[in-house]
Amino acid sequence: MLSRTADHLFWMARYTERAENTARMLDVNYQTSLLPQSAEVAEQGWWAMLDISELTEVFDHKYGLLSRDDVIDFMVRDMTNASSIMSCLRAARENARAVRGSLTTEVWETVNTTWLEVQRLIADGVLKEDPARFFEWVKFRSHLARGVQFGTMLKDDAFHFMRLGTFLERADNTARILDVKFQASSGGEGNEPETSADRRGGQGVDQGSAQNDFYHWAAILRSVSGFEVYRKVYRAVITPQRVAELLILRPDMPRSLVSSMDEVVAILHTVRNQHSAETERQAGKLHADLKYARIDDIFAVGLHAYLTSFLERIGDLGNGISRDFLVPLQAA
């Protein structure tokens, strides 16, 4: 396959996944912002949302003061923000159009219709009237795009590069969510946050604090569709260490880091070429480090340090994939 064709397919899938991930984070922040809390706590949640996407400085320069509506507008409609949902869906559509001949009719029509429909929904004011409904629509369209790809595409290189883009983006996003949310809950330490049970020392139960803890960790799980999964796996109260274990080390959790790397390693093995040995080695080592890790060891090192290292390594892996298979980033 031509590297430019592979590049368009890879980034079409990454942008679709990125739009969904942004919708997930916005939806969770919007839902939690409706809960009883101080203005300062609510504002911290929206700043954390911008931190995840490394857009804090850009937003601050453009808006100055922070408000919920401005963050939603910036992360959904602002076409000057390359990570906004509208920008991602347009980029996905443009990449798909460039390789129309490599896609089935169903895949092309799904991507194209998503771009046309999102413009209509924004024009009709759905985002302002019911943000949660809009975010669910974005997630549904992403699910539909992946389902159509899986159900109609020949399992050839085109299919594999789309899947590669999806899982690389997913691993990066899950790590960012975990890092920012755990730092916010632990005062920037990045280790296991103090729970309400720890604070009360077995006496004087603070019901409000316990409820806040529950909603905080439940929000993290819902942002990666993991709330029901957590209940099924652990059948116990939600704790920070178990949340981290589920989203980092559980291979049967679809959005965990190790599950995403399972897919990346398998795909790289399938599409390997004479230049990709080093990239395969990096992916295999990262995968092995996740596969054989223990959550106690991760917390002993420090979750923030662990996730920072992971994000650096996944970034290097993406650069290696671009170098070996796609259009090099500097050329693009």
C-alpha positions as CSV (number, residue, x, y, z in Angstrom):
1,M,0.0,0.0,0.0
2,L,1.2,3.5,-0.8
3,S,2.4,5.4,2.3
4,R,0.1,8.3,1.6
5,T,-3.0,6.1,1.3
6,A,-2.0,4.4,4.6
7,D,-1.5,7.8,6.1
8,H,-5.0,9.1,5.2
9,L,-6.6,5.9,6.5
10,F,-4.6,6.0,9.8
11,W,-5.5,9.6,10.5
12,M,-9.1,9.2,9.4
13,A,-9.5,6.6,12.2
14,R,-7.5,8.6,14.7
15,Y,-9.6,11.8,14.2
16,T,-12.8,9.8,14.5
17,E,-11.6,8.2,17.8
18,R,-10.4,11.6,19.0
19,A,-13.8,13.2,18.4
20,E,-15.4,10.4,20.4
21,N,-12.9,10.8,23.3
22,T,-13.4,14.5,23.4
23,A,-17.2,14.0,23.6
24,R,-16.7,11.5,26.4
25,M,-14.7,13.9,28.5
26,L,-17.0,16.8,27.9
27,D,-20.0,14.7,28.7
28,V,-18.6,13.5,32.0
29,N,-17.6,17.1,33.0
30,Y,-21.0,18.4,32.0
31,Q,-22.8,15.8,34.0
32,T,-20.6,16.3,37.1
33,S,-20.9,20.1,36.8
34,L,-24.7,19.7,37.5
35,L,-23.9,18.1,40.9
36,P,-23.8,20.2,44.1
37,Q,-20.3,21.6,44.4
38,S,-18.4,24.8,44.9
39,A,-17.6,27.0,41.9
40,E,-13.9,26.4,42.5
41,V,-14.2,22.6,42.3
42,A,-16.3,22.9,39.1
43,E,-13.8,25.2,37.5
44,Q,-11.0,22.8,38.3
45,G,-12.8,20.1,36.4
46,W,-13.0,22.2,33.3
47,W,-9.3,23.2,33.5
48,A,-8.4,19.5,33.9
49,M,-10.4,18.9,30.7
50,L,-8.2,21.4,28.8
51,D,-5.1,20.0,30.4
52,I,-5.9,16.5,29.0
53,S,-5.8,17.9,25.5
54,E,-2.8,20.3,26.3
55,L,-5.0,23.3,25.3
56,T,-4.9,25.3,28.5
57,E,-2.6,28.1,27.2
58,V,-4.5,28.4,23.9
59,F,-7.9,28.6,25.7
60,D,-6.5,31.1,28.3
61,H,-5.1,33.3,25.6
62,K,-8.4,33.3,23.7
63,Y,-10.9,33.6,26.5
64,G,-9.1,34.7,29.6
65,L,-11.8,33.8,32.2
66,L,-13.1,30.3,32.3
67,S,-16.8,29.3,32.0
68,R,-18.4,26.0,31.2
69,D,-20.1,27.2,28.1
70,D,-16.8,28.7,26.7
71,V,-15.0,25.4,27.3
72,I,-17.8,23.4,25.6
73,D,-17.8,25.8,22.6
74,F,-14.0,25.7,22.3
75,M,-13.9,21.9,22.4
76,V,-16.8,21.4,20.1
77,R,-17.3,24.2,17.6
78,D,-14.1,26.1,17.4
79,M,-12.5,25.3,14.1
80,T,-9.2,27.1,15.1
81,N,-8.8,24.3,17.7
82,A,-7.5,21.3,15.8
83,S,-8.7,19.0,18.6
84,S,-12.3,20.3,18.7
85,I,-15.0,17.8,17.7
86,M,-15.9,19.7,14.6
87,S,-12.3,20.0,13.5
88,C,-11.7,16.2,14.1
89,L,-14.9,15.2,12.2
90,R,-14.0,17.5,9.3
91,A,-10.4,16.1,9.2
92,A,-11.7,12.5,9.3
93,R,-14.0,13.3,6.4
94,E,-11.2,15.0,4.3
95,N,-8.9,12.1,4.9
96,A,-11.6,9.6,3.9
97,R,-12.4,11.7,0.7
98,A,-8.7,11.5,-0.3
99,V,-8.8,7.7,-0.3
100,R,-12.4,7.2,-1.3
101,G,-11.4,4.3,-3.6
102,S,-9.9,2.4,-0.7
103,L,-13.1,2.5,1.3
104,T,-16.4,0.7,1.0
105,T,-19.4,2.7,0.1
106,E,-20.8,2.2,3.6
107,V,-17.7,3.5,5.3
108,W,-17.5,6.6,3.1
109,E,-21.2,7.4,3.6
110,T,-20.9,7.0,7.4
111,V,-18.0,9.4,7.6
112,N,-19.4,11.9,5.2
113,T,-22.9,11.8,6.7
114,T,-21.4,12.4,10.2
115,W,-19.7,15.6,9.0
116,L,-22.9,16.8,7.3
117,E,-25.1,15.9,10.3
118,V,-22.9,17.6,12.9
119,Q,-23.1,20.8,11.0
120,R,-26.9,20.6,11.0
121,L,-27.1,19.8,14.7
122,I,-24.9,22.7,15.6
123,A,-26.9,25.0,13.4
124,D,-30.1,23.8,15.0
125,G,-28.8,24.6,18.5
126,V,-28.8,21.0,19.8
127,L,-25.5,21.7,21.6
128,K,-26.9,24.6,23.6
129,E,-30.3,23.0,24.2
130,D,-29.1,19.5,25.3
131,P,-25.3,19.0,25.4
132,A,-25.6,15.5,26.7
133,R,-27.7,14.5,23.7
134,F,-25.1,15.9,21.4
135,F,-22.2,14.1,23.1
136,E,-24.1,10.8,22.9
137,W,-24.7,11.4,19.2
138,V,-20.9,11.9,18.6
139,K,-20.1,8.7,20.5
140,F,-22.8,6.8,18.6
141,R,-21.4,7.9,15.2
142,S,-17.9,6.8,16.2
143,H,-19.3,3.4,17.2
144,L,-21.1,3.2,13.9
145,A,-18.0,4.1,11.9
146,R,-16.0,1.3,13.6
147,G,-18.8,-1.2,13.2
148,V,-19.2,-0.4,9.5
149,Q,-15.4,-0.7,9.0
150,F,-15.4,-4.1,10.7
151,G,-18.5,-5.3,8.9
152,T,-17.8,-4.2,5.4
153,M,-14.1,-3.7,4.8
154,L,-11.8,-6.4,3.4
155,K,-9.3,-7.4,6.2
156,D,-6.4,-6.0,4.2
157,D,-3.8,-3.3,4.8
158,A,-6.4,-0.5,4.5
159,F,-8.4,-2.1,7.4
160,H,-5.3,-2.7,9.5
161,F,-4.1,0.9,9.3
162,M,-7.5,2.2,10.3
163,R,-7.5,-0.1,13.3
164,L,-3.9,0.9,14.1
165,G,-4.9,4.6,14.2
166,T,-7.9,3.8,16.4
167,F,-6.0,1.9,19.1
168,L,-3.0,4.2,19.2
169,E,-5.3,7.2,19.8
170,R,-7.3,5.2,22.4
171,A,-4.2,4.3,24.4
172,D,-3.0,7.9,24.4
173,N,-6.4,9.2,25.5
174,T,-7.0,6.7,28.4
175,A,-3.5,7.6,29.8
176,R,-4.3,11.3,29.7
177,I,-7.6,10.9,31.4
178,L,-6.1,8.8,34.2
179,D,-3.2,11.2,34.7
180,V,-5.1,14.4,34.9
181,K,-8.0,13.0,37.0
182,F,-5.7,11.3,39.5
183,Q,-3.5,14.4,39.9
184,A,-6.6,16.5,40.5
185,S,-7.9,14.1,43.2
186,S,-4.5,13.7,44.9
187,G,-3.4,17.4,45.0
188,G,-0.8,16.8,42.2
189,E,1.0,13.9,43.8
190,G,-0.2,11.3,41.2
191,N,-0.2,8.5,43.8
192,E,-3.2,6.9,45.3
193,P,-5.6,9.7,46.5
194,E,-6.7,9.8,50.1
195,T,-10.2,8.3,50.3
196,S,-13.1,9.4,52.5
197,A,-12.6,6.3,54.6
198,D,-9.0,7.3,55.2
199,R,-9.9,10.8,56.2
200,R,-12.5,9.8,58.8
201,G,-10.3,7.1,60.4
202,G,-13.3,4.9,61.0
203,Q,-15.3,7.5,62.9
204,G,-17.5,10.4,62.1
205,V,-18.6,9.3,58.6
206,D,-18.7,12.3,56.3
207,Q,-21.6,11.3,54.0
208,G,-21.1,14.2,51.7
209,S,-17.4,13.5,51.2
210,A,-18.1,9.8,50.6
211,Q,-20.6,10.7,47.9
212,N,-18.2,13.2,46.3
213,D,-15.6,10.4,46.1
214,F,-18.0,8.0,44.5
215,Y,-19.2,10.5,41.9
216,H,-15.6,11.5,41.1
217,W,-14.4,7.9,40.4
218,A,-17.6,6.9,38.8
219,A,-17.2,9.9,36.4
220,I,-13.7,8.6,35.4
221,L,-15.1,5.2,34.7
222,R,-18.0,6.5,32.7
223,S,-15.7,8.6,30.6
224,V,-14.3,5.3,29.2
225,S,-17.5,3.3,29.4
226,G,-16.1,1.4,32.4
227,F,-18.7,1.9,35.2
228,E,-20.7,-1.3,34.5
229,V,-17.5,-3.2,33.7
230,Y,-16.0,-2.2,37.1
231,R,-19.1,-3.4,39.0
232,K,-19.0,-6.7,37.1
233,V,-15.3,-7.3,37.7
234,Y,-14.9,-6.0,41.3
235,R,-18.4,-6.1,42.8
236,A,-17.2,-3.7,45.5
237,V,-16.9,0.0,46.4
238,I,-15.0,2.1,43.8
239,T,-11.4,2.7,44.9
240,P,-8.7,4.7,43.1
241,Q,-6.3,1.7,42.9
242,R,-8.9,-0.6,41.3
243,V,-9.9,2.1,38.8
244,A,-6.3,2.4,37.8
245,E,-5.9,-1.3,37.6
246,L,-8.9,-1.7,35.4
247,L,-7.9,1.1,33.0
248,I,-4.2,0.1,32.8
249,L,-3.8,-3.6,33.3
250,R,-7.0,-5.4,32.5
251,P,-6.7,-7.0,29.0
252,D,-10.5,-7.7,28.9
253,M,-11.3,-4.0,29.4
254,P,-11.7,-2.6,25.8
255,R,-10.2,0.8,26.6
256,S,-7.4,-0.2,28.9
257,L,-3.8,0.6,28.0
258,V,-2.9,-3.1,27.8
259,S,-5.9,-4.0,25.7
260,S,-5.1,-1.1,23.2
261,M,-1.5,-2.2,23.1
262,D,-2.6,-5.8,22.4
263,E,-4.1,-4.6,19.2
264,V,-1.3,-2.3,18.2
265,V,1.3,-5.0,18.6
266,A,-0.8,-7.5,16.6
267,I,-1.4,-5.0,13.8
268,L,2.2,-4.0,13.5
269,H,3.2,-7.7,13.2
270,T,0.7,-8.0,10.3
271,V,1.7,-4.9,8.4
272,R,5.5,-5.2,9.1
273,N,8.0,-4.1,6.4
274,Q,11.7,-4.0,6.0
275,H,12.0,-0.7,7.9
276,S,9.7,-1.5,10.9
277,A,11.8,-3.8,13.1
278,E,12.7,-1.0,15.6
279,T,9.1,0.2,15.8
280,E,7.9,-3.3,16.5
281,R,10.5,-3.7,19.2
282,Q,9.4,-0.5,20.9
283,A,5.8,-1.6,20.7
284,G,6.6,-5.1,22.0
285,K,8.6,-3.7,25.0
286,L,5.8,-1.3,25.9
287,H,3.3,-4.0,25.6
288,A,5.3,-6.4,27.8
289,D,5.9,-3.7,30.5
290,L,2.1,-3.4,30.7
291,K,1.3,-7.1,30.5
292,Y,3.6,-8.1,33.3
293,A,3.1,-5.0,35.6
294,R,1.4,-5.0,38.9
295,I,-0.7,-2.1,40.2
296,D,1.1,-2.1,43.5
297,D,4.4,-1.6,41.7
298,I,3.0,1.2,39.6
299,F,1.7,3.1,42.6
300,A,5.0,2.5,44.4
301,V,6.8,4.3,41.5
302,G,4.1,7.0,41.3
303,L,1.1,6.9,38.9
304,H,1.9,10.3,37.4
305,A,5.5,9.3,36.7
306,Y,4.3,6.0,35.2
307,L,1.7,7.6,32.9
308,T,4.0,10.4,31.9
309,S,6.6,7.8,30.7
310,F,3.8,5.9,28.9
311,L,2.7,9.0,27.1
312,E,6.2,9.8,26.0
313,R,6.6,6.2,24.8
314,I,3.3,6.1,22.9
315,G,4.3,9.4,21.3
316,D,7.6,7.9,20.2
317,L,5.8,4.9,18.9
318,G,3.4,7.1,16.8
319,N,6.5,8.8,15.3
320,G,8.0,5.5,14.5
321,I,4.8,4.3,12.8
322,S,4.8,7.5,10.7
323,R,8.4,7.1,9.8
324,D,8.1,3.4,8.8
325,F,4.7,3.3,7.2
326,L,3.1,6.7,6.6
327,V,4.0,10.1,5.4
328,P,6.6,11.4,7.9
329,L,5.1,14.0,10.3
330,Q,7.6,16.8,9.2
331,A,6.7,16.2,5.6
332,A,3.0,16.1,6.3
